[in-house]
């Protein structure tokens, strides 16, 4: 129970870094676009900037972890995330908002990686439940989505008569991040009392030639890397624009809140749904199958406005998308020796971030055209299915000799 409490406390990091800092923007995009006269291309560029920042944060976090340690990176990053979220409420011109979104992306990467490292360190203390504790951490993303779904509509309604009512929602989300910081500070103190063992952190200076990803196995992973990059393109288009699509269809606000909250709940309970696939297969089948399911979830609201189908889309999407991330980690662990795990996961993270950079702007550009956001989401589904086809070609690598 102590491990569960600590893992749930650390899950606040996942809630801040992705559930609030990245995905809550989908709820704010419609009122900001209407108030500021944005095109869908510019609205999508806001999440593109966030993805650029996330990539920069992912590239810089190993050096930070080596220099100051995971607890300080976690607390410093979450404090900065609250600051940058609040900053987005003080500007109405595009360039400062793009900068705020990019800086929030940098800090969210620091928080997510540092929190994940600390969650992984719980494993040696409770070795029989290490995987479950790590799953609780990732489930925090769903907590952040659900809290955002409940908070943003209330603040928008409360500030409706005020100029730029959406600014109050940004400030409310900043308060959520600040409250999460308090919880994380408590967890860090508890971890220090438990003397949780440290883990080696790869840095640029400490990387040896043996640890660097060899060209041969990069080529061997090419189908999975392609599938994962296309996952980044497709999933972020859905998370950025699905709420805008529902608003354009004049879906009642209560129904939108229900949709997004259920999506978040599905994320929270998804950690064990696909565990059998991840344990059973050493090749790209889990990544391919999950991408295909995600494509179906993305296409549903593009082809029908039937409310049961839209709800099914949100539930299926929430139940699948974080497991795609887990499938690449499982692929690396199944096929590479432990000395190469960190390098392999880093490579998958980079191609994923590159896909996220492309996705929102492309879907927004399509959405500005004659087909609207329906065509944009259909394009996201096509990217996911292309990713599934690529990942299906991934074969298991020859067993490593130690």
C-alpha positions as a printed Julia matrix, in Angstrom:
402×3 Matrix{Float64}:
   0.0     0.0     0.0
   2.89    2.36    0.71
   4.23    1.79   -2.8
   0.78    2.4    -4.3
   0.45    5.69   -2.41
   3.87    6.84   -3.61
   3.17    5.8    -7.2
  -0.16    7.63   -7.14
   1.61   10.67   -5.75
   4.18   10.53   -8.53
   1.35   10.16  -11.04
   0.71   13.86  -10.42
   3.82   14.42  -12.53
   2.23   12.61  -15.48
  -1.0    14.54  -14.85
   0.84   17.86  -15.05
   3.24   17.07  -17.87
   0.79   15.6   -20.39
  -2.76   15.55  -19.04
  -2.81   19.28  -18.21
   0.14   21.0   -19.9
  -0.41   19.41  -23.31
  -3.89   17.95  -23.66
  -5.96   20.6   -21.85
  -5.25   22.94  -24.75
  -7.76   20.97  -26.83
 -10.5    22.31  -24.54
  -9.25   25.9   -24.88
  -8.66   25.87  -28.64
 -12.32   26.57  -29.64
 -12.88   29.67  -27.43
  -9.41   31.06  -28.18
  -9.89   30.55  -31.93
 -13.29   32.25  -31.84
 -12.05   35.16  -29.72
  -8.73   35.76  -31.5
  -9.8    34.96  -35.06
  -7.32   32.13  -35.58
  -7.25   29.75  -38.49
  -7.1    26.05  -37.67
  -3.52   26.09  -38.95
  -2.48   28.65  -36.33
  -4.52   26.87  -33.66
  -2.69   23.62  -34.48
   0.65   25.41  -34.49
   0.18   26.06  -30.78
   0.46   22.34  -30.08
   3.22   22.05  -32.68
   5.19   24.58  -30.61
   4.45   22.51  -27.51
   5.78   19.4   -29.25
   8.94   21.24  -30.33
   9.48   22.22  -26.7
   8.89   18.63  -25.59
  11.57   17.43  -27.99
  14.02   20.04  -26.68
  13.19   19.03  -23.12
  13.66   15.34  -23.88
  17.06   16.04  -25.42
  18.21   18.17  -22.48
  16.84   16.17  -19.55
  19.64   13.55  -19.33
  22.21   16.28  -18.62
  19.89   17.88  -16.05
  19.29   14.57  -14.3
  23.02   13.98  -14.12
  23.7    17.47  -12.79
  20.94   18.02  -10.19
  19.11   14.69   -9.83
  15.58   13.55  -10.59
  13.83   15.08   -7.52
  15.02   18.6    -8.31
  14.24   18.23  -11.99
  10.76   17.02  -11.07
   9.98   19.87   -8.68
  11.67   22.57  -10.76
   9.97   21.41  -13.95
   6.51   21.25  -12.37
   6.95   24.76  -10.92
   7.94   26.06  -14.34
   4.98   24.27  -15.93
   2.62   26.14  -13.59
   4.37   29.41  -14.43
   4.15   28.91  -18.2
   0.52   27.78  -18.04
  -0.33   30.96  -16.14
   1.64   33.0   -18.68
  -0.63   31.84  -21.5
  -3.47   33.8   -19.9
  -1.67   37.14  -20.18
  -1.22   37.33  -23.97
  -3.52   37.63  -26.97
  -0.99   37.81  -29.81
   0.3    34.68  -31.48
   4.07   34.89  -30.95
   4.06   35.17  -27.12
   1.48   32.38  -26.92
   3.58   30.17  -29.2
   6.59   30.83  -26.95
   4.6    29.99  -23.82
   3.43   26.72  -25.38
   6.98   25.82  -26.38
   8.38   26.55  -22.91
   5.55   24.54  -21.34
   6.59   21.66  -23.61
  10.19   21.85  -22.39
   9.17   21.78  -18.73
   6.61   19.01  -19.3
   9.31   16.75  -20.77
  11.5    17.34  -17.73
   8.62   16.5   -15.39
   7.47   13.4   -17.29
  10.93   11.85  -17.6
  11.99   12.65  -14.02
   8.7    11.35  -12.64
   9.0     8.16  -14.69
  12.54    7.6   -13.42
  11.44    7.98   -9.8
   8.47    5.66  -10.41
  10.82    3.06  -11.9
  12.98    3.29   -8.77
  10.05    2.02   -6.69
  10.47   -1.38   -8.37
  13.45   -2.58   -6.28
  11.54   -1.77   -3.08
   8.46   -3.74   -4.16
   9.84   -6.07   -6.86
   6.66   -8.14   -7.23
   4.65   -5.03   -8.1
   7.13   -2.9   -10.04
   5.17   -3.05  -13.31
   1.9    -2.23  -11.59
   3.45    0.78   -9.81
   4.85    2.06  -13.09
   1.41    1.63  -14.69
  -0.11    3.73  -11.92
   2.35    6.48  -12.78
   1.42    6.54  -16.48
  -2.26    6.5   -15.52
  -1.74    9.97  -14.12
  -2.07   11.27  -17.68
  -5.73   10.25  -17.56
  -6.12   11.99  -14.2
  -4.87   15.23  -15.74
  -7.23   14.87  -18.7
 -10.21   14.23  -16.42
  -9.4    17.14  -14.1
  -9.01   19.42  -17.12
 -12.34   18.23  -18.53
 -14.07   19.12  -15.27
 -12.24   22.39  -14.57
 -12.02   24.22  -17.9
 -15.76   24.3   -18.76
 -16.61   25.58  -15.28
 -14.09   28.4   -15.53
 -15.18   29.3   -19.06
 -18.79   29.51  -17.92
 -17.9    31.54  -14.83
 -15.82   34.06  -16.81
 -18.12   34.14  -19.84
 -18.98   37.84  -19.45
 -15.35   38.89  -18.98
 -13.01   39.84  -21.85
 -10.93   36.86  -23.02
 -12.73   34.43  -20.74
 -10.35   31.66  -21.8
  -7.53   33.38  -19.87
  -9.19   32.4   -16.59
  -9.08   28.77  -17.64
  -5.32   29.01  -18.2
  -4.93   30.48  -14.73
  -7.11   27.76  -13.26
  -4.97   25.1   -14.92
  -1.89   26.82  -13.48
  -3.46   26.47  -10.03
  -3.93   22.73  -10.67
  -0.22   22.48  -11.56
   0.71   24.36   -8.38
  -1.42   22.02   -6.26
   0.24   19.06   -7.96
   3.62   20.57   -7.06
   2.65   20.44   -3.38
   1.77   16.76   -3.7
   5.0    16.02   -5.54
   7.03   17.82   -2.89
   5.5    15.53   -0.26
   6.32   12.44   -2.34
   9.92   13.55   -2.85
  10.34   13.92    0.91
   8.91   10.44    1.48
  11.21    8.95   -1.15
  14.19   10.55    0.54
  13.13    9.01    3.86
  12.89    5.59    2.18
  16.35    5.93    0.63
  15.06    4.85   -2.77
  18.02    3.54   -4.78
  19.34    5.72   -7.56
  19.51    4.52  -11.12
  22.2     5.24  -13.63
  21.27    8.09  -15.93
  22.81    8.17  -19.4
  24.43   11.43  -20.37
  26.09   12.61  -23.51
  29.44   12.62  -21.77
  28.99    9.17  -20.3
  27.82    7.42  -23.43
  30.28    4.9   -24.75
  30.5     3.53  -28.24
  29.03    0.29  -26.96
  25.95    2.14  -25.64
  25.36    4.22  -28.76
  22.65    2.89  -31.08
  24.37    1.01  -33.87
  23.36    1.62  -37.46
  22.58   -2.07  -37.94
  19.89   -2.28  -35.28
  18.53    1.18  -36.12
  17.89   -0.25  -39.58
  16.46   -3.38  -38.02
  13.97   -1.25  -36.06
  13.09    0.94  -39.07
   9.52   -0.44  -39.49
   8.68    0.13  -35.82
  10.33    3.56  -35.81
   8.25    4.53  -38.85
   5.08    3.22  -37.23
   5.8     5.14  -34.03
   6.5     8.4   -35.87
   3.18    8.05  -37.69
   1.51    7.37  -34.34
   2.85   10.74  -33.19
   1.36   12.41  -36.28
  -2.05   10.78  -35.9
  -2.8    10.75  -32.2
  -1.92   14.4   -31.52
  -4.22   15.54  -34.32
  -7.13   13.87  -32.54
  -6.24   15.24  -29.11
  -5.81   18.75  -30.49
  -8.95   19.04  -32.59
 -11.63   16.55  -31.49
 -13.12   19.03  -28.99
 -13.12   21.75  -31.64
 -15.02   19.39  -33.95
 -17.63   18.71  -31.27
 -17.98   22.44  -30.6
 -18.41   23.13  -34.32
 -21.28   20.61  -34.3
 -22.87   22.53  -31.4
 -22.59   19.55  -29.06
 -23.93   20.57  -25.62
 -21.14   21.59  -23.21
 -22.18   18.94  -20.69
 -21.79   16.24  -23.34
 -18.31   17.53  -24.27
 -17.31   17.43  -20.6
 -18.59   13.87  -20.33
 -16.73   12.83  -23.49
 -13.39   14.21  -22.36
 -13.73   13.05  -18.78
 -14.52    9.48  -19.91
 -11.51    9.58  -22.23
  -9.35   10.44  -19.23
 -10.89    7.67  -17.11
 -10.19    5.19  -19.91
  -6.53    6.26  -19.85
  -6.38    5.64  -16.1
  -7.66    2.06  -16.38
  -5.81    1.14  -19.58
  -2.51    0.03  -18.09
  -3.48   -3.66  -17.86
  -5.76   -4.05  -20.86
  -3.04   -4.86  -23.4
  -0.37   -6.29  -21.08
  -0.76   -9.78  -22.59
   0.18   -8.56  -26.07
   3.2    -6.67  -24.75
   4.46   -9.72  -22.88
   3.73  -12.24  -25.64
   5.19  -10.67  -28.78
   8.8    -9.72  -29.49
   8.0    -8.21  -32.9
   5.9    -5.22  -34.05
   2.47   -6.83  -33.72
   1.42   -4.96  -30.54
   2.41   -1.6   -32.03
   0.62   -2.46  -35.29
  -2.58   -3.66  -33.64
  -2.77   -0.71  -31.24
  -2.15    1.79  -34.05
  -4.95    0.15  -36.04
  -7.38    0.4   -33.11
  -6.39    4.02  -32.57
  -7.05    4.74  -36.24
 -10.58    3.35  -35.83
 -11.16    5.53  -32.76
  -9.91    8.59  -34.66
 -12.06    7.96  -37.72
 -15.38    7.49  -35.9
 -16.13   11.18  -35.15
 -15.02   12.08  -38.69
 -17.65    9.88  -40.35
 -20.59   10.13  -37.94
 -22.04   12.52  -35.41
 -24.06    9.77  -33.68
 -23.41   10.34  -30.0
 -22.91    6.67  -28.99
 -20.25    6.34  -31.71
 -18.53    9.55  -30.56
 -18.45    8.33  -26.95
 -17.11    4.96  -28.12
 -14.39    6.83  -29.99
 -13.27    8.64  -26.84
 -13.32    5.5   -24.7
 -11.39    3.46  -27.25
  -8.87    6.22  -27.83
  -8.23    6.66  -24.11
  -7.92    2.91  -23.6
  -5.28    2.56  -26.33
  -3.02    5.54  -26.89
  -0.69    5.27  -23.87
  -0.3     1.54  -24.51
   1.26    2.41  -27.87
   4.03    4.13  -25.92
   4.38    1.06  -23.7
   4.57   -1.21  -26.76
   7.77    0.46  -27.99
   9.34    0.13  -24.55
   8.44   -3.57  -24.57
   9.9    -3.97  -28.07
  13.21   -2.5   -26.95
  13.31   -4.61  -23.79
  12.55   -7.8   -25.73
  15.17   -7.24  -28.42
  18.13   -5.34  -26.96
  20.48   -6.06  -24.07
  19.93   -3.93  -20.95
  22.96   -1.73  -21.73
  21.14   -0.47  -24.83
  17.65    0.0   -23.42
  18.06    3.69  -22.58
  19.52    4.46  -26.01
  16.82    2.51  -27.8
  13.98    4.14  -25.89
  15.53    7.56  -26.51
  15.56    6.91  -30.26
  11.88    5.96  -30.23
  11.13    9.08  -28.15
  12.82   11.31  -30.74
  10.87    9.96  -33.72
   7.66   10.17  -31.69
   8.36   13.82  -30.87
   9.04   14.53  -34.53
   5.64   13.11  -35.44
   3.94   15.24  -32.8
   5.55   18.33  -34.3
   4.09   17.59  -37.73
   0.62   16.39  -36.71
  -1.24   19.46  -35.32
  -0.19   21.85  -38.08
  -1.01   19.38  -40.86
  -4.44   18.52  -39.43
  -5.14   22.23  -38.88
  -4.14   23.01  -42.48
  -6.46   20.27  -43.75
  -9.2    21.51  -41.41
  -9.05   24.98  -42.97
  -9.87   23.42  -46.35
 -13.2    22.34  -47.82
 -13.46   19.08  -45.88
 -13.17   20.75  -42.48
 -11.96   19.01  -39.35
 -13.67   15.78  -40.41
 -11.19   15.48  -43.26
  -8.36   16.42  -40.9
  -9.26   13.6   -38.5
  -9.61   11.22  -41.42
  -6.04   12.17  -42.33
  -4.97   11.4   -38.75
  -6.64    7.99  -39.0
  -4.84    7.35  -42.29
  -1.5     8.2   -40.65
  -2.23    5.74  -37.83
  -3.16    2.96  -40.26
  -0.04    3.6   -42.32
   1.87    3.33  -39.04
   0.14    0.03  -38.32
   1.13   -1.31  -41.74
   4.75   -0.25  -41.2
   4.93   -1.72  -37.69
   3.43   -5.03  -38.9
   6.63   -5.52  -40.92
   8.78   -5.31  -37.79
  10.43   -8.63  -37.0
  12.05   -9.71  -33.76
  15.79   -9.24  -33.68
  18.07  -12.22  -33.21
  18.42  -13.13  -29.51
  21.24  -11.22  -27.83
  24.15  -13.09  -26.33
  25.37  -11.84  -22.99
